[in-house]
Amino acid sequence: MGYDLLLPVVLLGGLATYLTRYLPVLLSERLKGRQLPPRLHRFLLALGPSAIAALLALSLADLLPAEGWRHSAPLVLAGTAAVLVVHRLTHNPAWATLAGALGFGLAGFFPGL
């Protein structure tokens, strides 16, 4: 694949990733107050915790090689701490997920903090 396709592929991948997270939130906001089928209600309730678990599992995958511990453990701890603090304060899994991703990213961008 040439570099001329790199930007459109990255942008489309980012858009697809964003939509898979945004559309369920939009759907849940539109359905608020309506009686939902039990399966759909359980599915919508599980989205936030499953997103947090997916981010944590992906972060923990870096810890598997022994040499990865020194670099990845502080990032995972920063992201996990951010998730726990923000979820405790807001009780909102979307904000907690965003805070965890930001905590993980900032810990990697500013090593030694």
Number of C-alpha atoms within 10 A of each C-alpha: 5 5 7 8 9 10 10 11 11 11 11 11 12 11 11 12 11 11 13 10 14 12 11 14 16 11 11 16 10 10 12 9 8 8 8 11 8 9 9 11 13 11 12 14 13 12 16 19 15 14 16 19 13 12 18 18 12 11 19 16 11 16 16 10 8 8 10 13 15 10 13 19 15 17 24 27 17 21 26 22 17 22 26 16 14 19 18 12 11 11 12 14 22 20 17 27 26 16 22 28 23 16 21 24 15 15 19 17 11 8 10 7 9
